[in-house]
Amino acid sequence: MTIMSSKNKQYPSWLKIKKCQPITTEDLNGNFNGILTDILNRNDEIMTERQDELFQQYYMSTVLQGKYKGFHIHPFKVDTLHCVFGKFCLVLYPEIITKDEIDSKTIDTDKLIFIELGEDSPLTVSFPSKYPHGFFGITETAVIINYRMPAWEPEDVHQYDFHCSRTLEILKEKYNLKIGIKK
């Protein structure tokens, strides 16, 4: 099982991560009034190979504490995620799985990549299509923004799910002390 932190440089080459720099903001009197975070900028290294890309879609998703949204696979979409509230764990499987393999492929859970995003981990993570991924809520609610390319449309039926019950067991065990999930 591969558990990686933002300091670990052993990510696969297809996975792009931007360390975001939250900046405190002040009112006219110099009083703290919030935070500004540049999540994704066309001038970022994360966008180097995507300079000709026209805007597609931003959407928000939430995941509740102890709940898992995944695995799902988008065969034609690039996802770029950032957690704007709370904290969640992004789970990626580093091997491409096609729709034809969905019933025969077995996930080697030792290869799973876990990346925490959100509180104390202001990262923007981008990954290409065909890699199984999911979200596990660490805090009561995590709010995720995703920049998706290409954008979803009503005719889009290309997403498919991949079941691996062991993943949820690993996540519940990993975060047992942090979120108090009983076995």
MARPA-684297 format. One record per residue (C-alpha): residue number from 1; z negated, x, y. Coordinates in Angstrom, 3 decimals. Example, Ala and Ser with C-alpha at 12.3 -4.5 7.8 and 13.67 -1.06 7.14 Angstrom:
[1,[-7.800,12.300,-4.500]]
[2,[-7.140,13.670,-1.060]]
% end
This chain:
[1,[0.000,0.000,0.000]]
[2,[1.012,1.474,3.371]]
[3,[-1.420,0.651,6.159]]
[4,[-0.150,2.106,9.382]]
[5,[-1.612,2.379,12.833]]
[6,[0.321,2.856,16.041]]
[7,[-0.539,6.565,15.856]]
[8,[1.074,6.978,12.433]]
[9,[4.634,8.335,12.784]]
[10,[5.724,7.544,9.212]]
[11,[7.504,4.271,10.006]]
[12,[10.931,3.626,8.502]]
[13,[13.783,4.504,10.890]]
[14,[14.874,0.852,11.159]]
[15,[11.477,-0.164,12.582]]
[16,[11.183,0.295,16.359]]
[17,[7.798,0.214,18.116]]
[18,[7.046,0.345,21.819]]
[19,[3.541,1.233,22.928]]
[20,[3.015,-1.188,25.810]]
[21,[0.922,-0.231,28.820]]
[22,[-1.101,-3.178,30.131]]
[23,[-1.647,-2.720,33.857]]
[24,[-4.533,-4.367,35.675]]
[25,[-3.546,-6.317,38.753]]
[26,[-5.540,-7.038,41.893]]
[27,[-5.528,-9.666,44.601]]
[28,[-5.107,-8.823,48.306]]
[29,[-8.817,-7.978,48.496]]
[30,[-8.599,-5.466,45.656]]
[31,[-10.304,-7.743,43.106]]
[32,[-9.136,-7.733,39.490]]
[33,[-7.104,-10.877,38.854]]
[34,[-5.361,-10.239,35.549]]
[35,[-3.049,-8.032,33.548]]
[36,[0.692,-7.381,33.598]]
[37,[2.365,-6.060,30.441]]
[38,[6.000,-4.990,30.230]]
[39,[6.777,-6.275,26.733]]
[40,[10.501,-5.606,26.469]]
[41,[12.819,-4.017,28.995]]
[42,[16.505,-3.293,28.514]]
[43,[15.749,0.301,29.621]]
[44,[13.246,0.870,26.801]]
[45,[14.037,3.253,23.955]]
[46,[13.563,0.251,21.636]]
[47,[16.764,-1.202,23.230]]
[48,[18.921,1.970,23.136]]
[49,[21.271,0.649,20.454]]
[50,[21.304,-2.854,21.986]]
[51,[22.558,-2.168,25.528]]
[52,[25.542,-4.533,25.202]]
[53,[23.407,-7.385,23.925]]
[54,[23.441,-10.537,26.047]]
[55,[20.231,-12.545,26.359]]
[56,[19.640,-14.731,23.323]]
[57,[16.246,-16.367,22.773]]
[58,[12.534,-15.930,23.471]]
[59,[10.155,-18.187,21.609]]
[60,[6.422,-18.493,21.137]]
[61,[4.662,-18.881,17.809]]
[62,[0.986,-19.119,16.918]]
[63,[-0.855,-18.206,13.760]]
[64,[-4.392,-19.286,13.000]]
[65,[-7.178,-17.064,11.712]]
[66,[-6.908,-16.432,7.985]]
[67,[-3.513,-18.177,7.736]]
[68,[-0.293,-16.488,6.672]]
[69,[3.223,-17.322,7.819]]
[70,[5.498,-15.524,5.423]]
[71,[7.258,-14.013,3.729]]
[72,[10.471,-15.182,5.285]]
[73,[13.792,-13.453,5.670]]
[74,[16.451,-13.800,8.358]]
[75,[19.743,-12.447,7.034]]
[76,[21.415,-12.270,10.469]]
[77,[18.655,-11.909,13.088]]
[78,[16.859,-9.064,14.831]]
[79,[13.244,-9.914,15.727]]
[80,[11.248,-8.202,18.476]]
[81,[7.585,-9.304,18.524]]
[82,[4.655,-9.002,20.894]]
[83,[1.226,-10.660,20.702]]
[84,[0.185,-12.031,24.099]]
[85,[-3.142,-13.536,23.029]]
[86,[-5.476,-12.823,20.129]]
[87,[-4.549,-10.531,17.278]]
[88,[-2.419,-10.765,14.153]]
[89,[-1.172,-8.524,11.407]]
[90,[2.585,-8.177,10.973]]
[91,[3.403,-7.600,7.311]]
[92,[6.770,-6.050,6.466]]
[93,[8.343,-5.176,3.171]]
[94,[10.519,-2.056,3.649]]
[95,[13.300,-3.090,1.300]]
[96,[16.136,-5.465,2.068]]
[97,[16.140,-8.606,-0.073]]
[98,[19.246,-10.751,-0.120]]
[99,[19.318,-14.460,-0.804]]
[100,[20.925,-13.765,-4.199]]
[101,[17.899,-11.643,-5.196]]
[102,[15.252,-14.150,-4.104]]
[103,[14.477,-15.401,-7.613]]
[104,[14.665,-12.035,-9.394]]
[105,[13.141,-9.547,-6.929]]
[106,[9.484,-8.535,-7.231]]
[107,[7.607,-7.054,-4.300]]
[108,[5.749,-3.802,-4.905]]
[109,[2.645,-4.491,-2.794]]
[110,[1.927,-0.751,-2.569]]
[111,[4.954,-0.521,-0.252]]
[112,[3.791,-3.195,2.215]]
[113,[3.567,-2.155,5.859]]
[114,[0.718,-3.677,7.910]]
[115,[0.827,-3.427,11.712]]
[116,[-1.825,-5.042,13.900]]
[117,[-0.588,-6.442,17.200]]
[118,[-2.560,-7.939,20.064]]
[119,[-6.037,-7.150,21.346]]
[120,[-6.558,-3.365,21.436]]
[121,[-3.062,-2.898,20.003]]
[122,[-0.489,-3.716,22.726]]
[123,[2.674,-3.039,20.770]]
[124,[6.151,-4.505,20.770]]
[125,[7.742,-4.205,17.325]]
[126,[11.414,-4.690,16.507]]
[127,[13.054,-4.844,13.099]]
[128,[16.483,-5.815,11.776]]
[129,[17.488,-8.664,9.529]]
[130,[16.974,-8.945,5.776]]
[131,[13.489,-7.396,5.676]]
[132,[10.800,-9.795,4.400]]
[133,[8.083,-10.269,7.003]]
[134,[5.135,-12.487,7.799]]
[135,[2.235,-12.987,10.209]]
[136,[-1.467,-13.126,9.321]]
[137,[-3.948,-14.404,11.921]]
[138,[-6.882,-12.085,12.576]]
[139,[-8.435,-13.892,15.560]]
[140,[-9.022,-17.630,15.854]]
[141,[-5.533,-18.040,17.315]]
[142,[-2.863,-15.433,17.930]]
[143,[0.025,-16.204,20.276]]
[144,[3.222,-14.327,19.492]]
[145,[6.344,-14.032,21.599]]
[146,[9.563,-13.214,19.766]]
[147,[12.829,-12.116,21.303]]
[148,[15.424,-13.187,18.763]]
[149,[19.024,-12.051,18.497]]
[150,[21.069,-14.128,17.877]]
[151,[19.339,-17.279,19.060]]
[152,[18.430,-20.099,16.704]]
[153,[20.609,-23.187,16.814]]
[154,[20.320,-26.521,14.961]]
[155,[23.008,-25.511,12.447]]
[156,[21.076,-22.364,11.539]]
[157,[19.997,-22.737,7.914]]
[158,[20.054,-19.060,7.046]]
[159,[16.318,-18.326,6.911]]
[160,[14.904,-18.231,3.418]]
[161,[11.400,-17.832,2.083]]
[162,[10.178,-15.299,-0.409]]
[163,[6.920,-15.961,-2.254]]
[164,[4.425,-13.219,-3.027]]
[165,[0.934,-14.674,-3.469]]
[166,[-0.567,-11.206,-3.863]]
[167,[0.183,-10.517,-0.170]]
[168,[-2.208,-13.238,1.002]]
[169,[-4.901,-11.948,-1.381]]
[170,[-4.501,-8.424,0.034]]
[171,[-4.722,-9.709,3.611]]
[172,[-7.805,-11.808,2.957]]
[173,[-9.474,-8.807,1.326]]
[174,[-8.393,-6.448,4.120]]
[175,[-9.838,-8.683,6.855]]
[176,[-12.821,-10.091,4.946]]
[177,[-15.404,-8.391,7.141]]
[178,[-13.517,-8.951,10.373]]
[179,[-12.933,-12.683,10.016]]
[180,[-15.426,-13.717,7.365]]
[181,[-13.075,-15.190,4.788]]
[182,[-14.978,-15.890,1.591]]
[183,[-13.434,-14.849,-1.686]]
% end
